[in-house]
Amino acid sequence: MQRSGMGRKYELKEEVRRGHFGYTCSTKFKKGELKGQQVAVKVIPKAKYRDEIY
């Protein structure tokens, strides 16, 4: 369940919740001072974007 850039920074675990725009996964940092810390990440597929993000 890894995505390009996210896979380098996070170890994606199980999906926690799914919504209209995307889904939330339980994750752990792979590197840096936060290595091993468990967090949640919201994943929004590019197809869901309607406008450019600045």
C-alpha distance (Angstrom), angle and dihedral (degrees) to the residues before:
residue distance angle dihedral
M1 . . .
Q2 3.81 . .
R3 3.78 126.4 .
S4 3.81 127.0 -153.8
G5 3.83 107.5 -94.2
M6 3.78 94.6 14.1
G7 3.78 92.1 58.2
R8 3.78 91.1 63.3
K9 3.80 94.4 53.0
Y10 3.81 104.2 30.4
E11 3.77 137.4 39.4
L12 3.80 100.3 -139.4
K13 3.79 114.0 -144.1
E14 3.80 129.9 179.5
E15 3.77 125.3 -23.6
V16 3.81 109.4 -102.7
R17 3.78 101.6 -172.7
R18 3.81 140.5 -7.6
G19 3.78 125.7 -146.5
H20 3.79 142.5 169.0
F21 3.82 96.5 -77.9
G22 3.78 101.9 32.6
Y23 3.77 144.5 -51.4
T24 3.80 139.7 -80.2
C25 3.79 122.9 -128.2
S26 3.76 132.8 -166.8
T27 3.82 106.5 -121.2
K28 3.78 144.0 173.9
F29 3.79 127.5 -144.8
K30 3.81 111.6 -112.4
K31 3.81 99.2 -162.2
G32 3.77 146.2 21.1
E33 3.77 131.5 31.1
L34 3.83 90.8 -38.3
K35 3.82 93.2 54.3
G36 3.79 110.5 145.7
Q37 3.81 95.0 12.7
Q38 3.80 112.5 133.8
V39 3.81 117.2 -131.2
A40 3.79 139.1 154.5
V41 3.81 123.5 -109.8
K42 3.80 126.4 -162.8
V43 3.81 112.2 -141.8
I44 3.80 117.5 -157.1
P45 3.82 114.8 -175.7
K46 3.82 114.9 -128.8
A47 3.81 89.5 -121.0
K48 3.83 88.4 68.3
Y49 3.83 93.7 60.0
R50 3.79 113.0 101.1
D51 3.79 100.4 175.2
E52 3.76 135.4 31.7
I53 3.78 114.2 -89.6
Y54 3.79 116.6 -133.5
